[in-house]
Amino acid sequence: MTRGGPRFGRSAGCREVLGLVTDYLDGALPAGRRRRLEAHLTGCADCLAYLEQFRVTIGILGCLRTGEVPQGLLGRLCGIFFGSGAPQVPEGRQ
């Protein structure tokens, strides 16, 4: 992976993360595969950021049952996706 946006396919490890992130978060990976994925994550900041995007997205989507997304979650998601380092909500979404 490289800075400037996700470029999955750069390495076999990055491609594996792309394909397994939801199973990983669901706890559905066999132990060996989970260890390989976690080892890759320790050395790939972009894949780690990708995993965090999924975690936050899942949290927000779980809130949609109530019809409202809590402001803190929306801000966190926007901060992660826009890479600002600080959560920010796009104009018109507050």
C-alpha positions as CSV (number, residue, x, y, z in Angstrom):
1,M,0.0,0.0,0.0
2,T,1.1,3.5,-0.6
3,R,0.1,6.9,0.7
4,G,-2.2,9.0,-1.4
5,G,-5.1,6.5,-1.4
6,P,-5.7,2.8,-1.2
7,R,-3.9,0.8,-3.9
8,F,-4.9,-2.8,-3.1
9,G,-3.2,-5.3,-5.2
10,R,0.2,-3.9,-4.4
11,S,1.1,-7.0,-2.4
12,A,-0.4,-10.4,-1.7
13,G,-0.9,-9.3,1.9
14,C,-2.9,-6.2,0.9
15,R,-5.1,-8.2,-1.5
16,E,-5.7,-10.7,1.3
17,V,-6.8,-7.9,3.7
18,L,-9.2,-6.6,1.1
19,G,-10.8,-9.9,0.7
20,L,-10.9,-10.9,4.4
21,V,-11.6,-7.8,6.4
22,T,-15.3,-8.5,7.1
23,D,-14.6,-12.1,8.1
24,Y,-11.8,-10.8,10.3
25,L,-14.1,-8.3,12.1
26,D,-16.8,-11.0,12.4
27,G,-14.2,-13.3,14.1
28,A,-14.8,-15.9,11.3
29,L,-11.3,-16.4,10.1
30,P,-9.3,-19.6,10.9
31,A,-6.5,-19.0,13.4
32,G,-3.7,-19.3,10.8
33,R,-5.3,-16.9,8.4
34,R,-6.1,-14.4,11.2
35,R,-2.5,-14.4,12.4
36,R,-1.2,-13.8,8.8
37,L,-3.6,-10.9,8.4
38,E,-2.7,-9.4,11.8
39,A,1.0,-9.7,11.0
40,H,0.4,-7.8,7.7
41,L,-1.5,-5.1,9.6
42,T,1.4,-4.5,11.9
43,G,3.5,-3.4,8.9
44,C,1.0,-1.8,6.6
45,A,-0.5,1.5,7.9
46,D,-2.8,1.8,4.8
47,C,-4.4,-1.6,5.4
48,L,-4.7,-0.8,9.1
49,A,-6.5,2.4,8.1
50,Y,-8.7,0.4,5.8
51,L,-9.6,-1.9,8.7
52,E,-10.5,1.0,10.9
53,Q,-12.7,2.5,8.2
54,F,-14.7,-0.8,8.1
55,R,-15.0,-0.8,11.9
56,V,-16.3,2.7,12.0
57,T,-18.6,2.1,9.1
58,I,-20.1,-1.0,10.8
59,G,-20.7,1.0,13.9
60,I,-22.5,3.8,12.0
61,L,-24.6,1.4,10.0
62,G,-25.7,-0.3,13.2
63,C,-27.1,3.0,14.3
64,L,-29.2,3.4,11.2
65,R,-31.9,1.2,12.8
66,T,-32.9,4.2,14.9
67,G,-33.0,6.5,11.8
68,E,-30.2,8.8,13.1
69,V,-26.5,8.6,13.1
70,P,-24.9,10.0,16.3
71,Q,-22.9,13.1,15.5
72,G,-19.7,11.7,17.1
73,L,-19.8,8.6,14.9
74,L,-20.4,10.6,11.8
75,G,-17.6,13.0,12.6
76,R,-15.2,10.1,13.3
77,L,-16.1,8.4,10.0
78,C,-15.6,11.6,8.0
79,G,-12.3,12.2,9.7
80,I,-11.1,8.7,8.8
81,F,-12.2,8.7,5.2
82,F,-11.0,12.3,4.5
83,G,-7.7,11.6,6.2
84,S,-7.7,14.9,8.1
85,G,-6.6,13.3,11.3
86,A,-9.4,15.2,13.0
87,P,-13.0,14.2,12.5
88,Q,-14.8,16.7,10.3
89,V,-18.3,16.6,8.9
90,P,-18.7,17.8,5.3
91,E,-20.6,21.0,4.8
92,G,-24.4,20.4,4.8
93,R,-24.2,17.2,6.9
94,Q,-24.2,18.7,10.4
